[in-house]
Protein backbone atom coordinates (compact mmCIF):
# COMPACT_ATOMS: atom_id res chain seq x y z
CA UNK A 1 0.00 0.00 0.00
CA UNK A 2 1.33 3.42 -0.91
CA UNK A 3 2.29 6.00 1.70
CA UNK A 4 -0.50 8.31 0.50
CA UNK A 5 -3.04 5.57 1.21
CA UNK A 6 -1.70 5.09 4.74
CA UNK A 7 -1.88 8.85 5.24
CA UNK A 8 -5.47 8.98 4.01
CA UNK A 9 -6.49 6.18 6.37
CA UNK A 10 -4.73 7.90 9.27
CA UNK A 11 -6.44 11.24 8.60
CA UNK A 12 -9.85 9.58 8.33
CA UNK A 13 -9.27 7.72 11.59
CA UNK A 14 -8.30 10.95 13.37
CA UNK A 15 -11.38 12.71 12.03
CA UNK A 16 -13.65 9.85 13.16
CA UNK A 17 -12.15 9.89 16.67
CA UNK A 18 -12.38 13.66 16.83
CA UNK A 19 -16.04 13.63 15.79
CA UNK A 20 -16.78 10.87 18.28
CA UNK A 21 -15.12 12.82 21.08
CA UNK A 22 -17.07 15.94 20.15
CA UNK A 23 -20.32 14.00 20.05
CA UNK A 24 -19.56 12.45 23.43
CA UNK A 25 -18.84 15.89 24.88
CA UNK A 26 -22.21 17.13 23.59
CA UNK A 27 -23.97 14.12 25.08
CA UNK A 28 -22.34 14.47 28.51
CA UNK A 29 -22.75 18.23 28.83
CA UNK A 30 -25.80 18.98 30.95
CA UNK A 31 -25.53 22.77 31.04
CA UNK A 32 -28.50 24.50 29.49
CA UNK A 33 -28.05 28.12 28.43
CA UNK A 34 -30.22 30.64 26.65
CA UNK A 35 -30.35 34.30 25.69
CA UNK A 36 -33.29 36.29 27.00
CA UNK A 37 -34.73 39.76 26.54
CA UNK A 38 -36.22 41.54 29.54
CA UNK A 39 -37.27 45.10 30.22
CA UNK A 40 -36.96 47.99 32.68
CA UNK A 41 -38.74 51.32 32.23
CA UNK A 42 -39.06 50.75 28.48
CA UNK A 43 -35.41 49.75 28.01
CA UNK A 44 -34.68 46.38 26.42
CA UNK A 45 -32.06 44.43 28.35
CA UNK A 46 -30.12 41.40 27.17
CA UNK A 47 -29.63 38.53 29.59
CA UNK A 48 -28.02 35.11 29.52
CA UNK A 49 -29.32 32.29 31.71
CA UNK A 50 -27.47 29.05 32.49
CA UNK A 51 -28.28 26.04 34.67
CA UNK A 52 -27.58 22.33 34.94
CA UNK A 53 -30.40 20.41 33.29
CA UNK A 54 -29.53 17.21 35.15
CA UNK A 55 -30.33 18.73 38.54
CA UNK A 56 -33.93 18.27 39.59
CA UNK A 57 -35.89 20.90 41.42
CA UNK A 58 -35.06 24.45 42.37
CA UNK A 59 -31.65 25.75 43.40
CA UNK A 60 -30.15 29.12 44.49
CA UNK A 61 -29.91 31.82 41.85
CA UNK A 62 -26.92 34.06 41.17
CA UNK A 63 -26.86 37.36 39.30
CA UNK A 64 -23.64 38.27 37.45
CA UNK A 65 -22.87 41.92 36.70
CA UNK A 66 -20.43 42.48 33.87
CA UNK A 67 -17.28 44.60 33.64
CA UNK A 68 -17.46 48.11 32.25
CA UNK A 69 -17.02 46.66 28.77
CA UNK A 70 -20.65 45.51 28.92
CA UNK A 71 -22.51 42.20 28.80
CA UNK A 72 -20.06 40.01 26.91
CA UNK A 73 -18.68 36.47 26.64
CA UNK A 74 -16.76 36.78 29.89
CA UNK A 75 -19.94 37.37 31.92
CA UNK A 76 -21.55 34.44 30.12
CA UNK A 77 -18.57 32.24 30.87
CA UNK A 78 -19.00 32.93 34.58
CA UNK A 79 -22.71 32.14 34.27
CA UNK A 80 -21.86 28.72 32.86
CA UNK A 81 -19.28 28.14 35.59
CA UNK A 82 -21.91 28.89 38.22
CA UNK A 83 -24.33 26.55 36.47
CA UNK A 84 -21.71 23.80 36.72
CA UNK A 85 -21.61 24.45 40.48
CA UNK A 86 -25.34 23.81 40.70
CA UNK A 87 -26.80 27.32 40.57
CA UNK A 88 -29.20 29.03 38.20
CA UNK A 89 -27.16 31.95 36.88
CA UNK A 90 -28.20 35.10 35.06
CA UNK A 91 -25.64 37.36 33.41
CA UNK A 92 -27.53 40.64 33.32
CA UNK A 93 -27.26 43.84 31.35
CA UNK A 94 -26.73 47.18 33.11
CA UNK A 95 -26.21 49.25 29.94
CA UNK A 96 -29.26 48.26 27.88
CA UNK A 97 -29.63 46.53 24.50
CA UNK A 98 -26.56 44.45 25.30
CA UNK A 99 -24.44 47.53 24.59
CA UNK A 100 -20.68 46.92 24.67
CA UNK A 101 -17.67 49.22 24.63
CA UNK A 102 -14.57 48.70 22.51
CA UNK A 103 -12.57 51.53 24.06
CA UNK A 104 -12.02 52.61 27.69
CA UNK A 105 -13.40 56.07 26.94
CA UNK A 106 -16.76 54.59 25.92
CA UNK A 107 -16.68 52.07 28.77
CA UNK A 108 -16.11 54.88 31.25
CA UNK A 109 -19.04 56.86 29.86
CA UNK A 110 -21.36 53.87 30.04
CA UNK A 111 -20.29 53.13 33.61
CA UNK A 112 -20.75 56.72 34.76
CA UNK A 113 -24.26 56.78 33.28
CA UNK A 114 -25.11 53.86 35.55
CA UNK A 115 -23.71 55.44 38.72
CA UNK A 116 -25.10 58.89 37.92
CA UNK A 117 -28.62 57.52 37.43
CA UNK A 118 -29.01 55.14 40.34
CA UNK A 119 -32.81 55.03 40.26
CA UNK A 120 -32.71 53.85 36.66
CA UNK A 121 -29.90 51.44 37.50
CA UNK A 122 -31.83 50.01 40.43
CA UNK A 123 -34.77 49.40 38.09
CA UNK A 124 -32.50 47.44 35.75
CA UNK A 125 -31.12 45.38 38.62
CA UNK A 126 -34.62 44.75 39.98
CA UNK A 127 -35.79 43.59 36.54
CA UNK A 128 -32.93 41.10 36.38
CA UNK A 129 -33.66 39.85 39.88
CA UNK A 130 -37.34 39.40 39.02
CA UNK A 131 -36.39 37.45 35.89
CA UNK A 132 -34.00 35.18 37.81
CA UNK A 133 -36.52 34.49 40.56
CA UNK A 134 -39.15 33.58 37.95
CA UNK A 135 -37.04 30.80 36.43
CA UNK A 136 -38.46 27.30 37.10
CA UNK A 137 -35.02 26.18 38.30
CA UNK A 138 -34.54 29.04 40.79
CA UNK A 139 -35.32 29.02 44.50
CA UNK A 140 -36.60 32.60 44.74
CA UNK A 141 -35.77 32.72 48.45
CA UNK A 142 -32.05 32.11 47.82
CA UNK A 143 -30.41 34.79 45.69
CA UNK A 144 -26.81 36.02 45.46
CA UNK A 145 -25.00 38.49 43.22
CA UNK A 146 -21.44 38.73 41.97
CA UNK A 147 -19.72 41.37 39.88
CA UNK A 148 -16.43 42.16 38.18
CA UNK A 149 -14.72 45.57 38.13
CA UNK A 150 -17.61 47.95 37.36
CA UNK A 151 -19.95 45.07 38.19
CA UNK A 152 -18.29 44.58 41.56
CA UNK A 153 -19.09 48.16 42.43
CA UNK A 154 -22.68 47.66 41.23
CA UNK A 155 -23.37 44.63 43.43
CA UNK A 156 -21.90 46.38 46.48
CA UNK A 157 -24.18 49.34 45.80
CA UNK A 158 -27.21 47.06 45.49
CA UNK A 159 -26.33 45.42 48.80
CA UNK A 160 -26.08 48.88 50.40
CA UNK A 161 -29.54 49.74 49.03
CA UNK A 162 -30.96 46.80 50.94
CA UNK A 163 -31.88 44.35 48.20
CA UNK A 164 -32.69 40.82 49.36
CA UNK A 165 -29.32 39.29 48.52
CA UNK A 166 -28.10 36.45 50.74
CA UNK A 167 -24.52 36.86 49.55
CA UNK A 168 -22.61 39.35 47.43
CA UNK A 169 -19.12 38.86 45.95
CA UNK A 170 -17.13 41.66 44.33
CA UNK A 171 -14.06 40.86 42.24
CA UNK A 172 -11.66 43.81 41.73
CA UNK A 173 -14.67 46.10 42.04
CA UNK A 174 -14.98 49.73 43.02
CA UNK A 175 -15.40 50.47 46.74
CA UNK A 176 -16.43 54.12 46.79
CA UNK A 177 -20.04 55.17 47.20
CA UNK A 178 -22.23 58.20 47.69
CA UNK A 179 -24.67 55.99 49.61
CA UNK A 180 -22.83 54.47 52.60
CA UNK A 181 -24.23 51.33 54.18
CA UNK A 182 -26.59 51.84 57.08
CA UNK A 183 -26.98 49.57 60.12
CA UNK A 184 -29.51 46.80 59.47
CA UNK A 185 -29.97 47.59 55.79
CA UNK A 186 -27.56 45.12 54.16
CA UNK A 187 -29.32 41.76 54.16
CA UNK A 188 -26.53 39.29 53.41
CA UNK A 189 -22.84 38.60 53.72
CA UNK A 190 -20.28 40.40 51.59
CA UNK A 191 -17.05 39.14 50.04
CA UNK A 192 -14.63 41.64 48.49
CA UNK A 193 -11.70 40.22 46.50
CA UNK A 194 -9.16 42.90 45.65
CA UNK A 195 -5.78 43.04 43.97
CA UNK A 196 -3.24 44.26 46.53
CA UNK A 197 -1.27 45.99 43.76
CA UNK A 198 -4.28 47.45 41.96
CA UNK A 199 -3.55 51.18 41.43
CA UNK A 200 -7.26 51.79 40.76
CA UNK A 201 -8.09 51.01 44.39
CA UNK A 202 -6.18 53.16 46.85
CA UNK A 203 -5.30 52.31 50.47
CA UNK A 204 -7.47 55.25 51.52
CA UNK A 205 -10.47 53.78 49.69
CA UNK A 206 -9.91 50.41 51.31
CA UNK A 207 -9.66 51.94 54.77
CA UNK A 208 -12.82 53.99 54.19
CA UNK A 209 -14.69 50.90 52.98
CA UNK A 210 -13.68 48.87 56.02
CA UNK A 211 -14.75 51.67 58.36
CA UNK A 212 -18.08 51.91 56.54
CA UNK A 213 -18.68 48.16 56.87
CA UNK A 214 -17.72 48.09 60.54
CA UNK A 215 -19.85 51.14 61.40
CA UNK A 216 -22.88 49.50 59.76
CA UNK A 217 -22.24 46.17 61.49
CA UNK A 218 -22.00 44.26 58.21
CA UNK A 219 -20.75 40.68 58.00
CA UNK A 220 -18.03 41.04 55.37
CA UNK A 221 -14.67 39.62 54.33
CA UNK A 222 -12.04 41.68 52.52
CA UNK A 223 -9.15 39.88 50.83
CA UNK A 224 -6.11 41.51 49.23
CA UNK A 225 -4.27 39.22 46.81
CA UNK A 226 -0.52 40.00 46.73
CA UNK A 227 0.85 40.79 43.29
CA UNK A 228 -2.61 41.06 41.72
CA UNK A 229 -3.68 44.19 39.85
CA UNK A 230 -6.95 45.21 38.23
CA UNK A 231 -8.97 42.61 36.27
CA UNK A 232 -6.95 39.77 37.81
CA UNK A 233 -9.75 37.26 37.14
CA UNK A 234 -9.99 37.82 33.39
CA UNK A 235 -7.57 35.84 31.17
CA UNK A 236 -7.66 38.48 28.41
CA UNK A 237 -6.67 41.29 30.80
CA UNK A 238 -3.02 41.17 29.70
CA UNK A 239 -3.79 41.83 26.04
CA UNK A 240 -6.37 44.52 26.83
CA UNK A 241 -3.94 46.20 29.23
CA UNK A 242 -1.23 46.31 26.58
CA UNK A 243 -3.62 47.54 23.90
CA UNK A 244 -4.83 50.50 25.94
CA UNK A 245 -1.79 51.00 28.19
CA UNK A 246 -3.77 50.23 31.32
CA UNK A 247 -2.66 48.48 34.55
CA UNK A 248 -4.60 45.27 33.82
CA UNK A 249 -3.23 41.74 34.17
CA UNK A 250 -4.52 38.24 34.72
CA UNK A 251 -3.37 36.48 37.88
CA UNK A 252 -4.19 32.77 37.82
CA UNK A 253 -3.56 32.19 41.52
CA UNK A 254 -5.70 35.14 42.61
CA UNK A 255 -8.41 34.16 40.15
CA UNK A 256 -8.63 30.59 41.45
CA UNK A 257 -8.38 31.55 45.11
CA UNK A 258 -11.05 34.25 44.84
CA UNK A 259 -13.41 31.86 43.02
CA UNK A 260 -12.84 29.30 45.78
CA UNK A 261 -13.65 31.97 48.40
CA UNK A 262 -16.91 32.71 46.60
CA UNK A 263 -17.79 29.02 46.54
CA UNK A 264 -17.06 28.71 50.26
CA UNK A 265 -19.31 31.69 51.00
CA UNK A 266 -22.15 30.28 48.91
CA UNK A 267 -21.77 26.85 50.51
CA UNK A 268 -22.14 28.42 53.95
CA UNK A 269 -25.04 30.69 53.03
CA UNK A 270 -26.95 28.14 50.94
CA UNK A 271 -26.47 25.13 53.21
Secondary structure, DSSP 8 states (H G I E B T S, - for coil): --HHHHHHHHHHHHHHHHHHHHHHHHHH--EEEEEEEEEETTEEEEEEEEEETTS-S-EEEEEEE--TTBS-HHHHHHHHHHHHTT-EEEE--SSSTT-B-SSHHHHHHHHHHHHH-HHHHHHHHHHHHHHHHTSTTEEEEEEEEEEETHHHHHHHHHHHTT---SEEEEES-----SS---TTT--SEEEEEEETT-TTS-HHHHHHHHHHHHHTT--EEEEEETT--BTTT-TTHHHHHHHHT-SB---HHHHHHHHHHHHHHHHHHT-
